[in-house]
Amino acid sequence: MNNNIVSDLPEKNEPCVCASCGETFGCGAKFDGCWCTEVTLSEEATAEVAKNFDGCLCPKCLNAFASRPSMKLIYRDGTTEIVLDAVG
């Protein structure tokens, strides 16, 4: 699927405005399924999206979250920290 061209989305998608960038895109959540179910997000990225946005994200923004590197740090005392945009 070409995530850069919104017109490639199936016709039965409903117009939606991206909660991140304001771009209009097609959302199929109210139909048989949406393109976004094919995007794999890390647990950390999923938490970040849920924390910062109330609505759906467009393909460009959702894929940007999916490709962000992240790292889970586990400290000796058992506490953990998630670092997004981590570079190893």
ABEGO torsion letter per residue (X at the ends): XBAABAAABBAABBBBBBAAAGBBBBBAAABAEBAAAABBBBAAAAAAAAAABABBBBAAAAAAAAABBBBBBBBAAGBBBBBBGBBX
